[in-house]
Amino acid sequence: MTLRPLTAVLACALCLAALIPTTAAAQEDEPTPMIYGAYFKCDLSPSAGVSEIIRDNWGPLVQAHIDAGDLTAWGSLVHGTGGAWSRAIYMVGMDRAKLFDAVDGMVAEWGEKDPESLAAFWDACGEHEDYIWNFVTGSAPAQEVAKQRPSTGMSTYWVCDENHEALADLLLEEVYAEPLNAQVESGLIDSWSWFAHFMGDKYRRLLVTDGASEDAVLTARSNVLEWVGEHKSELANEFAGVCNGHVDYLWNIEMSAP
């Protein structure tokens, strides 16, 4: 089987990419953020009190680990538009062992301190999926990931060919980074980040864009797609060949710290 010329060029570039740092996360000896994301199907009625439970019971536990240096950020998201998940809670850490220990410890501590509120949470949010994401690149330095977030986040979860995911990362840099950075510079979005699957189900890559409103992030998305269609359409088709399925979510960022 012969490779198309463009694919062959990209294959060579991929070999070089393994040797040359090309992303914000690829600085030598720089720790890379890891995100523990728990995605829930919940009762979204105010009477369920899920937001208050997360704020009053989970929030203080996470903040204690942030203050101790085990974690760097956390947040709670509420479904605006998109798929079946209705809520998400995420924790960010720079050390995998500390992140996992913190999550396990917080769940245990919550159960010991207030089992009734924990039971109420699980009654309202009876189904969930866990994903672990590694930061690959983005508009902000690695150590600042998720520390400052506005009111709206758009997440695109990609289904990708596991054998060619590194090529998807390279194409993300080549095709989408420039127009995404332009949206940050214009003020339409605050930041963007690209993450790689570490643990979880079928979604292998995640693109997050944060902005002040749904209209802002959707306008930025349209601008990016228009620019790519005009300037990088062939490479965009290569990207689609690797990551050929996705689901979009608009999240309301109801809590974000520190």
C-alpha positions in Angstrom: 0.0 0.0 0.0 1.3 3.5 -0.9 0.8 6.6 1.2 -0.6 9.7 -0.4 2.2 12.4 -0.7 0.6 14.7 1.9 0.3 11.8 4.4 3.9 10.8 3.8 5.0 14.4 4.5 3.0 14.4 7.7 4.5 11.1 8.7 7.9 12.6 8.4 6.8 15.6 10.4 5.4 13.4 13.0 8.8 11.8 13.5 10.4 15.2 14.0 7.6 16.2 16.4 8.8 13.5 18.7 12.2 15.2 18.9 11.2 18.9 18.9 9.0 20.5 21.5 6.1 22.2 19.6 3.4 22.8 22.3 3.0 24.8 25.5 3.2 21.5 27.4 6.3 20.3 25.8 8.9 22.4 27.6 11.6 20.2 29.0 11.0 19.2 32.6 7.8 21.1 32.8 5.0 19.2 34.6 1.9 18.5 32.5 -1.6 19.1 33.9 -3.9 16.2 34.3 -7.6 16.6 34.6 -9.9 14.2 36.4 -13.4 14.7 34.9 -16.5 13.0 36.3 -19.5 13.3 34.0 -23.0 12.8 35.4 -26.6 12.3 34.4 -28.5 14.2 37.0 -31.8 15.6 37.9 -31.4 19.3 36.9 -34.4 20.6 38.8 -33.6 23.2 41.5 -35.4 21.1 44.0 -32.7 18.4 43.6 -30.2 20.8 45.2 -27.2 19.4 43.4 -25.5 22.7 42.9 -25.7 23.5 46.6 -24.5 20.0 47.6 -21.4 20.4 45.3 -20.7 23.9 46.6 -21.2 23.2 50.3 -19.8 19.6 50.6 -17.4 18.9 47.7 -16.1 22.5 47.3 -14.4 22.8 50.8 -12.8 19.3 50.4 -11.3 20.3 47.0 -10.2 23.7 48.2 -8.3 22.1 51.1 -6.3 20.0 48.6 -5.6 23.1 46.5 -4.4 24.9 49.5 -2.1 22.0 50.3 -0.7 22.0 46.8 -2.1 18.6 45.8 -4.4 20.1 43.2 -4.2 23.3 41.1 -7.9 24.0 40.1 -11.4 22.5 40.1 -14.8 23.3 38.8 -18.4 22.4 38.4 -20.2 22.5 35.0 -23.9 22.4 34.2 -25.3 21.3 30.8 -26.3 24.0 28.5 -26.5 22.3 25.1 -25.2 19.0 23.8 -25.2 15.3 24.7 -26.5 13.2 27.5 -24.3 14.3 30.3 -26.0 16.9 32.5 -23.2 17.8 34.9 -19.5 17.5 35.2 -17.0 18.0 38.1 -13.3 18.3 37.3 -10.1 18.5 39.3 -6.7 19.5 37.9 -3.4 18.4 39.2 0.2 18.5 38.1 1.1 15.1 39.7 -0.9 12.0 38.9 -0.4 10.2 42.2 -1.4 13.3 44.2 -4.5 13.8 42.0 -5.7 10.2 42.3 -5.0 10.2 46.1 -6.9 13.5 46.5 -10.0 12.3 44.6 -10.2 9.0 46.5 -9.5 10.8 49.8 -12.2 13.4 49.2 -14.9 10.9 48.4 -14.1 8.9 51.6 -14.0 12.1 53.7 -17.3 13.3 52.3 -18.9 9.9 53.2 -17.5 10.2 56.8 -18.4 13.8 57.4 -21.9 14.0 55.8 -23.2 10.7 54.4 -26.7 12.1 54.0 -25.6 14.8 51.5 -23.5 12.2 49.6 -26.5 9.9 49.4 -28.6 12.8 48.2 -26.0 13.6 45.5 -26.0 10.0 44.2 -29.8 10.0 44.3 -29.9 12.9 42.0 -26.9 11.9 39.9 -27.2 8.2 39.7 -25.1 7.6 36.5 -21.7 8.8 35.7 -18.5 8.3 33.6 -14.9 9.1 34.6 -12.3 10.4 32.2 -8.7 11.4 32.8 -7.3 13.9 30.4 -3.7 15.0 29.8 -3.0 18.5 28.6 -1.3 18.7 25.2 -1.4 22.3 24.2 -3.3 25.5 24.3 -3.3 29.3 24.5 -2.3 29.4 28.2 0.8 28.1 29.9 0.4 24.6 31.2 0.5 25.7 34.9 -2.4 28.0 34.3 -4.8 25.5 32.8 -8.4 26.0 34.2 -7.3 28.5 36.9 -9.3 31.4 35.4 -12.5 30.5 33.6 -15.4 32.7 32.4 -19.1 31.7 32.4 -19.3 29.5 29.4 -17.2 26.6 28.1 -17.5 24.6 24.9 -16.1 21.1 24.9 -15.8 19.0 21.8 -15.1 15.3 22.6 -13.5 13.5 19.7 -13.5 9.8 18.7 -10.1 9.1 17.1 -8.1 6.3 15.6 -5.9 5.2 18.5 -3.1 4.2 16.1 -2.8 7.8 14.7 -3.6 10.0 17.7 -0.2 11.7 17.6 -0.9 12.7 14.1 -4.1 14.3 15.2 -2.1 16.3 17.8 0.3 17.5 15.2 -2.6 18.5 12.8 -4.3 20.3 15.6 -1.2 22.5 16.0 -0.8 22.9 12.2 -4.5 23.5 11.3 -6.4 24.9 14.2 -4.0 26.6 16.6 -3.5 29.7 14.5 -7.3 30.5 14.1 -8.0 29.6 17.7 -5.3 31.9 18.9 -6.8 34.6 16.7 -10.1 34.2 18.5 -8.3 34.7 21.9 -6.6 37.8 20.5 -9.9 39.2 19.3 -11.5 38.7 22.7 -14.2 36.3 21.5 -12.8 33.5 23.7 -10.6 33.7 26.8 -8.6 30.5 26.1 -8.5 27.2 24.3 -7.0 23.9 25.4 -6.4 20.5 23.7 -6.3 17.3 25.8 -5.5 13.7 25.2 -7.2 10.6 26.7 -5.5 8.9 29.5 -8.4 6.9 31.0 -12.0 6.6 30.1 -14.4 5.5 27.4 -14.5 6.1 23.7 -13.5 9.8 23.5 -9.8 10.2 22.8 -9.3 13.9 22.4 -10.9 17.0 23.9 -11.0 20.6 22.7 -12.1 23.2 25.2 -12.8 26.9 24.4 -13.9 29.3 27.1 -15.8 32.5 26.6 -18.1 35.0 28.2 -21.3 33.6 26.5 -22.6 30.9 24.3 -22.9 33.3 21.4 -19.2 34.3 21.8 -17.8 30.7 21.8 -20.1 29.7 18.9 -19.1 32.8 16.9 -15.5 31.9 17.5 -16.2 28.3 16.4 -17.7 29.6 13.1 -14.7 31.9 12.6 -12.3 29.0 13.1 -14.1 26.7 10.7 -14.3 29.4 8.0 -10.6 30.2 8.3 -9.7 26.5 8.1 -11.9 26.0 5.1 -10.1 28.9 3.3 -6.5 28.2 4.3 -6.1 24.6 5.5 -8.9 22.5 4.0 -6.7 19.6 2.8 -5.0 19.3 6.2 -8.4 19.6 7.9 -9.5 16.6 5.9 -6.5 14.7 7.1 -7.5 15.6 10.7 -11.0 14.3 10.0 -9.5 11.1 8.8 -8.0 10.5 12.2 -10.7 12.0 14.4 -13.9 11.3 12.5 -16.5 11.5 15.2 -17.4 14.0 17.9 -20.0 15.4 20.2 -20.2 19.1 21.3 -21.3 20.4 24.7 -21.9 24.0 25.8 -21.3 24.0 29.5 -22.3 26.7 32.0 -19.3 27.1 34.4 -21.1 27.4 37.7 -18.1 27.1 39.9 -14.4 27.5 39.2 -11.5 27.9 41.6 -9.0 29.0 42.7 
